Amino acid sequence: MRYLIREKLFSFGDDFWIQDATGRDVYLVDGRAFTLLREKLVIKNAAGDELGFLREKFVSLHKAYEIHRDGRHVATVRKDLFTLFRCRFTVDVPGPDDYEAQGSFLDHEYTFSRQGRTVATVSKKWFSFRDTYAVDIAEGEDDVLLLASAVVIDQICHDQDGGKGGHH
């Protein structure tokens, strides 16, 4: 399934929609739960039902985000330390089936894989709109978890940009 996300359209405290390939609003990311002490985004379906939320946390001085669903912590998204030229994010889920995201995060050209198999691709190369990128998710995968992870990666990379506007 292909979803569309508008890059940097959001900041904490703002809302934005994730759309399907036809432009229909599918998921609302509600930033109104933002607090001064902790950043939190709530993900809702089009009917307004809460599906989960993302909450910022610091792990060993590094920013990470926890993803919660149905009152349970289901994943932690964190940037792995590699080299200056290579970066990777891990979506740590309970058990052995963690997701890894690798590629060019600032350019929104990367993949999510699990056990060596690509399960989602993030790309903006198909869009003439500079601020839109697609997330293509394989059949049978957890769309909400992968979309939430893509939003987290965008937020972490945006924060490292010094919070400035513009293309990264």
C-alpha positions as CSV (number, residue, x, y, z in Angstrom):
1,M,0.0,0.0,0.0
2,R,1.3,3.4,-0.9
3,Y,0.9,6.4,1.5
4,L,1.8,10.0,1.0
5,I,3.4,12.2,3.7
6,R,4.2,15.9,3.3
7,E,7.7,16.6,4.5
8,K,8.2,19.2,7.2
9,L,4.5,20.2,7.0
10,F,4.3,19.5,10.7
11,S,5.9,20.5,13.9
12,F,4.9,19.3,17.4
13,G,1.7,21.1,18.3
14,D,0.4,20.8,14.7
15,D,-1.8,18.1,13.0
16,F,-1.2,16.6,9.6
17,W,-2.8,13.8,7.5
18,I,-1.2,10.8,5.9
19,Q,-3.0,10.1,2.7
20,D,-3.3,7.0,0.5
21,A,-2.2,7.0,-3.2
22,T,-5.5,8.6,-4.3
23,G,-5.1,11.5,-2.0
24,R,-7.7,10.3,0.5
25,D,-7.0,11.1,4.2
26,V,-6.2,7.8,6.0
27,Y,-4.4,8.6,9.2
28,L,-4.3,11.8,11.3
29,V,-1.1,12.6,13.2
30,D,-2.3,14.8,16.1
31,G,0.4,17.0,17.6
32,R,-1.8,18.7,20.1
33,A,-0.7,16.3,22.8
34,F,2.6,18.2,22.8
35,T,3.8,19.2,26.2
36,L,6.8,21.3,27.2
37,L,8.3,18.3,29.1
38,R,7.8,15.6,26.5
39,E,7.0,15.6,22.8
40,K,4.1,13.3,21.9
41,L,2.2,12.7,18.7
42,V,-1.1,10.7,18.5
43,I,-2.0,8.7,15.5
44,K,-5.7,8.4,14.7
45,N,-7.7,6.8,11.9
46,A,-9.9,8.9,9.6
47,A,-12.9,8.4,12.1
48,G,-10.8,10.0,14.9
49,D,-10.1,6.8,16.8
50,E,-6.7,6.7,18.5
51,L,-4.5,3.9,17.1
52,G,-1.4,4.7,19.0
53,F,1.0,7.4,20.0
54,L,4.7,8.4,19.7
55,R,6.6,9.8,22.6
56,E,10.1,11.2,22.7
57,K,12.6,9.7,25.1
58,F,16.3,9.9,25.7
59,V,18.4,6.8,25.6
60,S,22.0,7.3,26.7
61,L,22.0,11.0,25.6
62,H,20.5,10.1,22.2
63,K,17.0,10.9,21.2
64,A,14.6,8.0,20.5
65,Y,10.9,7.6,20.2
66,E,8.6,5.0,21.8
67,I,5.6,3.8,19.9
68,H,2.6,2.8,22.0
69,R,-0.6,1.0,20.9
70,D,-3.5,-0.2,23.1
71,G,-1.7,1.0,26.2
72,R,1.4,-1.1,25.4
73,H,4.9,-0.1,24.3
74,V,5.3,-1.8,21.0
75,A,8.5,-0.4,19.6
76,T,11.4,2.0,20.1
77,V,12.8,3.9,17.1
78,R,16.4,5.0,17.5
79,K,19.3,6.2,15.4
80,D,22.2,3.8,15.5
81,L,25.7,5.2,15.7
82,F,27.8,4.3,12.7
83,T,30.2,6.4,10.9
84,L,29.9,10.0,9.6
85,F,29.0,8.6,6.2
86,R,26.6,5.8,7.1
87,C,23.6,6.0,9.3
88,R,21.0,3.5,10.2
89,F,17.8,3.5,12.3
90,T,16.5,0.5,14.3
91,V,12.8,-0.1,15.1
92,D,13.2,-2.3,18.1
93,V,10.1,-4.4,18.6
94,P,9.7,-7.2,21.2
95,G,11.3,-10.4,20.1
96,P,13.7,-11.0,17.3
97,D,11.9,-9.2,14.4
98,D,13.4,-5.7,14.6
99,Y,13.2,-3.5,11.5
100,E,16.2,-1.7,10.2
101,A,16.0,1.5,8.1
102,Q,18.9,2.3,5.8
103,G,19.6,4.7,3.0
104,S,19.6,8.5,2.6
105,F,17.3,9.8,5.3
106,L,17.7,13.5,4.6
107,D,16.7,12.8,1.0
108,H,13.8,10.6,2.0
109,E,15.2,7.7,0.0
110,Y,15.5,4.6,2.3
111,T,14.1,1.2,3.0
112,F,12.9,-0.7,6.0
113,S,13.9,-4.3,6.2
114,R,13.4,-7.2,8.6
115,Q,15.4,-10.4,8.5
116,G,17.1,-9.2,5.3
117,R,13.8,-8.7,3.4
118,T,12.6,-5.2,2.3
119,V,9.2,-4.5,3.9
120,A,8.8,-0.8,3.0
121,T,10.4,1.8,0.8
122,V,10.4,5.5,1.4
123,S,11.0,7.7,-1.6
124,K,10.2,11.2,-3.0
125,K,11.6,10.6,-6.5
126,W,8.2,10.1,-8.0
127,F,6.9,13.5,-6.9
128,S,7.3,16.8,-8.5
129,F,6.1,18.3,-5.3
130,R,9.3,19.0,-3.3
131,D,7.6,18.4,0.0
132,T,5.9,15.1,-0.6
133,Y,7.3,11.6,-0.2
134,A,5.8,8.1,-0.4
135,V,5.9,5.2,1.9
136,D,5.3,1.9,0.1
137,I,4.5,-0.9,2.5
138,A,4.5,-4.6,1.6
139,E,1.3,-6.6,2.0
140,G,0.8,-8.1,5.5
141,E,3.1,-5.6,7.3
142,D,2.1,-3.3,10.1
143,D,1.3,-0.1,8.2
144,V,0.7,2.0,11.3
145,L,4.0,1.0,12.9
146,L,6.0,1.6,9.7
147,L,4.3,5.0,9.0
148,A,4.9,6.0,12.7
149,S,8.6,5.0,12.3
150,A,8.9,7.1,9.1
151,V,7.4,10.1,10.9
152,V,9.9,9.6,13.8
153,I,12.9,9.4,11.4
154,D,11.8,12.6,9.7
155,Q,11.4,14.3,13.1
156,I,14.9,13.1,14.3
157,C,16.5,14.2,11.1
158,H,14.6,17.5,11.1
159,D,15.8,18.2,14.7
160,Q,19.4,17.6,13.7
161,D,18.9,20.2,11.0
162,G,18.8,22.7,13.8
163,G,15.1,23.1,13.6
164,K,15.4,25.3,10.5
165,G,13.1,25.2,7.6
166,G,14.3,24.4,4.1
167,H,15.2,21.2,2.3
168,H,17.4,18.7,3.9
